[in-house]
């Protein structure tokens, strides 16, 4: 790889296009580039989350997910490529089951809160859902790996569970959505 990124600006994108990993050029607002950008934003938010939690098993798992997201971004950058291993989705499911096992069941929706790290995790979850919508848009227009969509869907589930775990670790509480807070009679 050498000095692959030694020159940061190239001027090749000044006209609103960007290069994909296969050498082709596409508009910077194409569905593929939007999906790649949302995955990149999600990866960055996981970096913010890592800065807010202590070194632990969870932080190492989040770091592994960041690597997965880099693979997924590469996969999106090279149409037809498969870089994310099939085992990655299974690993997320195992993490969901393990972390969710100790959580009390939910009887109501929760508001995004619970402490600084939990709140960061909720933001990452919301961006993950946006990234999922972008990958769905891309998959409807072009060929993509089905496992990519499955992975990002599982990841948003995991981030929800991790936010709940982090809320407890931080001593915060989960704020339940109060559907009765505006009880008003319906005018007829």
KOLNUVEX-678053 format. One record per residue (C-alpha): residue number from 0; residue in one letter; z, x, y. Coordinates in steps of 0.05 Angstrom, whole numbers, plus 5000, padded with zeros to 4 digits. Example, Ala and Ser with C-alpha at 12.3 -4.5 7.8 and 13.67 -1.06 7.14 Angstrom:
BEGIN
<rec pos="0" code="A" z="5156" x="5246" y="4910"/>
<rec pos="1" code="S" z="5143" x="5273" y="4979"/>
This chain:
BEGIN
<rec pos="0" code="X" z="5000" x="5000" y="5000"/>
<rec pos="1" code="X" z="5013" x="5059" y="5047"/>
<rec pos="2" code="X" z="5008" x="5043" y="5121"/>
<rec pos="3" code="X" z="4978" x="4974" y="5109"/>
<rec pos="4" code="X" z="5014" x="4943" y="5169"/>
<rec pos="5" code="X" z="5014" x="5003" y="5216"/>
<rec pos="6" code="X" z="4971" x="4968" y="5268"/>
<rec pos="7" code="X" z="5004" x="4902" y="5287"/>
<rec pos="8" code="X" z="4950" x="4874" y="5333"/>
<rec pos="9" code="X" z="4878" x="4872" y="5311"/>
<rec pos="10" code="X" z="4847" x="4823" y="5360"/>
<rec pos="11" code="X" z="4811" x="4790" y="5301"/>
<rec pos="12" code="X" z="4849" x="4725" y="5313"/>
<rec pos="13" code="X" z="4835" x="4719" y="5387"/>
<rec pos="14" code="X" z="4782" x="4666" y="5375"/>
<rec pos="15" code="X" z="4829" x="4621" y="5336"/>
<rec pos="16" code="X" z="4814" x="4644" y="5265"/>
<rec pos="17" code="X" z="4855" x="4684" y="5216"/>
<rec pos="18" code="X" z="4839" x="4722" y="5153"/>
<rec pos="19" code="X" z="4861" x="4698" y="5085"/>
<rec pos="20" code="X" z="4880" x="4745" y="5028"/>
<rec pos="21" code="X" z="4811" x="4738" y="4997"/>
<rec pos="22" code="X" z="4778" x="4764" y="5061"/>
<rec pos="23" code="X" z="4751" x="4696" y="5085"/>
<rec pos="24" code="X" z="4767" x="4671" y="5154"/>
<rec pos="25" code="X" z="4792" x="4602" y="5171"/>
<rec pos="26" code="X" z="4816" x="4565" y="5233"/>
<rec pos="27" code="X" z="4889" x="4579" y="5250"/>
<rec pos="28" code="X" z="4901" x="4504" y="5249"/>
<rec pos="29" code="X" z="4870" x="4492" y="5181"/>
<rec pos="30" code="X" z="4911" x="4456" y="5128"/>
<rec pos="31" code="X" z="4919" x="4521" y="5089"/>
<rec pos="32" code="X" z="4945" x="4560" y="5148"/>
<rec pos="33" code="X" z="4992" x="4503" y="5167"/>
<rec pos="34" code="X" z="5021" x="4503" y="5097"/>
<rec pos="35" code="X" z="5028" x="4579" y="5099"/>
<rec pos="36" code="X" z="5063" x="4574" y="5167"/>
<rec pos="37" code="X" z="5112" x="4522" y="5143"/>
<rec pos="38" code="X" z="5129" x="4564" y="5082"/>
<rec pos="39" code="X" z="5139" x="4624" y="5128"/>
<rec pos="40" code="X" z="5184" x="4583" y="5174"/>
<rec pos="41" code="X" z="5224" x="4560" y="5114"/>
<rec pos="42" code="X" z="5232" x="4632" y="5090"/>
<rec pos="43" code="X" z="5256" x="4652" y="5160"/>
<rec pos="44" code="X" z="5307" x="4597" y="5160"/>
<rec pos="45" code="X" z="5333" x="4621" y="5092"/>
<rec pos="46" code="X" z="5342" x="4688" y="5126"/>
<rec pos="47" code="X" z="5385" x="4654" y="5180"/>
<rec pos="48" code="X" z="5424" x="4620" y="5124"/>
<rec pos="49" code="X" z="5436" x="4687" y="5090"/>
<rec pos="50" code="X" z="5463" x="4714" y="5155"/>
<rec pos="51" code="X" z="5514" x="4657" y="5157"/>
<rec pos="52" code="X" z="5542" x="4665" y="5086"/>
<rec pos="53" code="X" z="5580" x="4721" y="5053"/>
<rec pos="54" code="X" z="5549" x="4764" y="4999"/>
<rec pos="55" code="X" z="5555" x="4725" y="4935"/>
<rec pos="56" code="X" z="5517" x="4698" y="4875"/>
<rec pos="57" code="X" z="5489" x="4645" y="4921"/>
<rec pos="58" code="X" z="5464" x="4696" y="4971"/>
<rec pos="59" code="X" z="5429" x="4735" y="4916"/>
<rec pos="60" code="X" z="5397" x="4670" y="4891"/>
<rec pos="61" code="X" z="5373" x="4653" y="4961"/>
<rec pos="62" code="X" z="5344" x="4723" y="4967"/>
<rec pos="63" code="X" z="5306" x="4711" y="4902"/>
<rec pos="64" code="X" z="5280" x="4645" y="4931"/>
<rec pos="65" code="X" z="5256" x="4683" y="4992"/>
<rec pos="66" code="X" z="5215" x="4728" y="4946"/>
<rec pos="67" code="X" z="5188" x="4665" y="4912"/>
<rec pos="68" code="X" z="5167" x="4637" y="4979"/>
<rec pos="69" code="X" z="5132" x="4702" y="4995"/>
<rec pos="70" code="X" z="5094" x="4694" y="4929"/>
<rec pos="71" code="X" z="5079" x="4622" y="4946"/>
<rec pos="72" code="X" z="5053" x="4642" y="5015"/>
<rec pos="73" code="X" z="5009" x="4694" y="4981"/>
<rec pos="74" code="X" z="4984" x="4642" y="4932"/>
<rec pos="75" code="X" z="4965" x="4597" y="4990"/>
<rec pos="76" code="X" z="4932" x="4657" y="5025"/>
<rec pos="77" code="X" z="4887" x="4672" y="4966"/>
<rec pos="78" code="X" z="4852" x="4607" y="4944"/>
<rec pos="79" code="X" z="4853" x="4602" y="4869"/>
<rec pos="80" code="X" z="4907" x="4654" y="4859"/>
<rec pos="81" code="X" z="4970" x="4643" y="4818"/>
<rec pos="82" code="X" z="5028" x="4687" y="4841"/>
<rec pos="83" code="X" z="5089" x="4644" y="4832"/>
<rec pos="84" code="X" z="5111" x="4647" y="4760"/>
<rec pos="85" code="X" z="5120" x="4581" y="4722"/>
<rec pos="86" code="X" z="5191" x="4600" y="4707"/>
<rec pos="87" code="X" z="5209" x="4596" y="4781"/>
<rec pos="88" code="X" z="5214" x="4520" y="4781"/>
<rec pos="89" code="X" z="5256" x="4521" y="4718"/>
<rec pos="90" code="X" z="5303" x="4571" y="4752"/>
<rec pos="91" code="X" z="5312" x="4523" y="4811"/>
<rec pos="92" code="X" z="5328" x="4465" y="4763"/>
<rec pos="93" code="X" z="5381" x="4508" y="4729"/>
<rec pos="94" code="X" z="5412" x="4525" y="4797"/>
<rec pos="95" code="X" z="5411" x="4451" y="4817"/>
<rec pos="96" code="X" z="5447" x="4432" y="4753"/>
<rec pos="97" code="X" z="5498" x="4487" y="4759"/>
<rec pos="98" code="X" z="5516" x="4476" y="4832"/>
<rec pos="99" code="X" z="5513" x="4400" y="4829"/>
<rec pos="100" code="X" z="5559" x="4399" y="4768"/>
<rec pos="101" code="X" z="5622" x="4408" y="4809"/>
<rec pos="102" code="X" z="5603" x="4361" y="4867"/>
<rec pos="103" code="X" z="5630" x="4291" y="4873"/>
<rec pos="104" code="X" z="5577" x="4237" y="4864"/>
<rec pos="105" code="X" z="5548" x="4210" y="4928"/>
<rec pos="106" code="X" z="5558" x="4136" y="4943"/>
<rec pos="107" code="X" z="5525" x="4139" y="5011"/>
<rec pos="108" code="X" z="5476" x="4183" y="5049"/>
<rec pos="109" code="X" z="5506" x="4243" y="5085"/>
<rec pos="110" code="X" z="5491" x="4266" y="5155"/>
<rec pos="111" code="X" z="5468" x="4339" y="5162"/>
<rec pos="112" code="X" z="5533" x="4375" y="5179"/>
<rec pos="113" code="X" z="5591" x="4407" y="5143"/>
<rec pos="114" code="X" z="5599" x="4475" y="5176"/>
<rec pos="115" code="X" z="5552" x="4528" y="5205"/>
<rec pos="116" code="X" z="5522" x="4552" y="5138"/>
<rec pos="117" code="X" z="5516" x="4481" y="5111"/>
<rec pos="118" code="X" z="5481" x="4458" y="5175"/>
<rec pos="119" code="X" z="5433" x="4517" y="5170"/>
<rec pos="120" code="X" z="5419" x="4497" y="5098"/>
<rec pos="121" code="X" z="5405" x="4425" y="5120"/>
<rec pos="122" code="X" z="5355" x="4450" y="5172"/>
<rec pos="123" code="X" z="5322" x="4492" y="5118"/>
<rec pos="124" code="X" z="5319" x="4431" y="5073"/>
<rec pos="125" code="X" z="5285" x="4390" y="5128"/>
<rec pos="126" code="X" z="5233" x="4445" y="5140"/>
<rec pos="127" code="X" z="5224" x="4450" y="5064"/>
<rec pos="128" code="X" z="5205" x="4376" y="5064"/>
<rec pos="129" code="X" z="5155" x="4389" y="5120"/>
<rec pos="130" code="X" z="5126" x="4447" y="5081"/>
<rec pos="131" code="X" z="5120" x="4402" y="5021"/>
<rec pos="132" code="X" z="5081" x="4351" y="5062"/>
<rec pos="133" code="X" z="5035" x="4407" y="5086"/>
<rec pos="134" code="X" z="5023" x="4431" y="5014"/>
<rec pos="135" code="X" z="5009" x="4359" y="4993"/>
<rec pos="136" code="X" z="4958" x="4353" y="5050"/>
<rec pos="137" code="X" z="4926" x="4418" y="5027"/>
<rec pos="138" code="X" z="4925" x="4397" y="4954"/>
<rec pos="139" code="X" z="4890" x="4332" y="4972"/>
<rec pos="140" code="X" z="4835" x="4370" y="5009"/>
<rec pos="141" code="X" z="4829" x="4434" y="4967"/>
<rec pos="142" code="X" z="4848" x="4461" y="4900"/>
<rec pos="143" code="X" z="4919" x="4488" y="4895"/>
<rec pos="144" code="X" z="4967" x="4504" y="4840"/>
<rec pos="145" code="X" z="5006" x="4443" y="4817"/>
<rec pos="146" code="X" z="5066" x="4487" y="4805"/>
<rec pos="147" code="X" z="5068" x="4504" y="4879"/>
<rec pos="148" code="X" z="5082" x="4432" y="4898"/>
<rec pos="149" code="X" z="5132" x="4424" y="4841"/>
<rec pos="150" code="X" z="5169" x="4487" y="4864"/>
<rec pos="151" code="X" z="5175" x="4465" y="4937"/>
<rec pos="152" code="X" z="5198" x="4396" y="4916"/>
<rec pos="153" code="X" z="5254" x="4426" y="4872"/>
<rec pos="154" code="X" z="5272" x="4474" y="4928"/>
<rec pos="155" code="X" z="5287" x="4418" y="4976"/>
<rec pos="156" code="X" z="5332" x="4386" y="4924"/>
<rec pos="157" code="X" z="5368" x="4452" y="4913"/>
<rec pos="158" code="X" z="5377" x="4462" y="4988"/>
<rec pos="159" code="X" z="5410" x="4394" y="4993"/>
<rec pos="160" code="X" z="5458" x="4411" y="4937"/>
<rec pos="161" code="X" z="5472" x="4480" y="4967"/>
<rec pos="162" code="X" z="5487" x="4448" y="5035"/>
<rec pos="163" code="X" z="5540" x="4404" y="5000"/>
<rec pos="164" code="X" z="5570" x="4465" y="4965"/>
<rec pos="165" code="X" z="5571" x="4505" y="5030"/>
<rec pos="166" code="X" z="5605" x="4448" y="5067"/>
<rec pos="167" code="X" z="5662" x="4452" y="5017"/>
<rec pos="168" code="X" z="5665" x="4527" y="5018"/>
<rec pos="169" code="X" z="5670" x="4526" y="5094"/>
<rec pos="170" code="X" z="5725" x="4475" y="5093"/>
<rec pos="171" code="X" z="5680" x="4426" y="5128"/>
<rec pos="172" code="X" z="5671" x="4355" y="5108"/>
<rec pos="173" code="X" z="5611" x="4315" y="5092"/>
<rec pos="174" code="X" z="5601" x="4259" y="5142"/>
<rec pos="175" code="X" z="5576" x="4197" y="5108"/>
<rec pos="176" code="X" z="5525" x="4153" y="5142"/>
<rec pos="177" code="X" z="5560" x="4091" y="5168"/>
<rec pos="178" code="X" z="5512" x="4034" y="5161"/>
<rec pos="179" code="X" z="5563" x="3985" y="5190"/>
<rec pos="180" code="X" z="5575" x="4020" y="5256"/>
<rec pos="181" code="X" z="5532" x="3971" y="5296"/>
<rec pos="182" code="X" z="5550" x="3904" y="5267"/>
<rec pos="183" code="X" z="5518" x="3855" y="5314"/>
<rec pos="184" code="X" z="5496" x="3785" y="5301"/>
<rec pos="185" code="X" z="5421" x="3774" y="5295"/>
<rec pos="186" code="X" z="5396" x="3729" y="5350"/>
<rec pos="187" code="X" z="5357" x="3668" y="5329"/>
